[in-house]
Amino acid sequence: MFWAYVNNVKTEPQPNTFGTCTACEGKIHSICGAVNAWHWAHYKGENCDSWYEPESHWYLDWKMTFGKECAEQVIRKHGEVHRADVLTKQNLVI
């Protein structure tokens, strides 16, 4: 995931940073290396969204064309929690 809450602010990953998951509110940490896109991750063996898939640099860039306010929006429905890549202001899930 590209966004997490750090001090209650939706924040991009930065090296050696800890935050809170936008979906489950669990503790997460930044992954900021030279090969993969910088992202936030749950600790080993944990993941709150069963639909999670790895993302490329291209995919992250595409998702961000919709803006911070629309990217990675949490949707709760029928007792399930998912992180939509994009939820537009017109409530369209992409």
Disulfide bonds with the S-S distance in Angstrom:
none
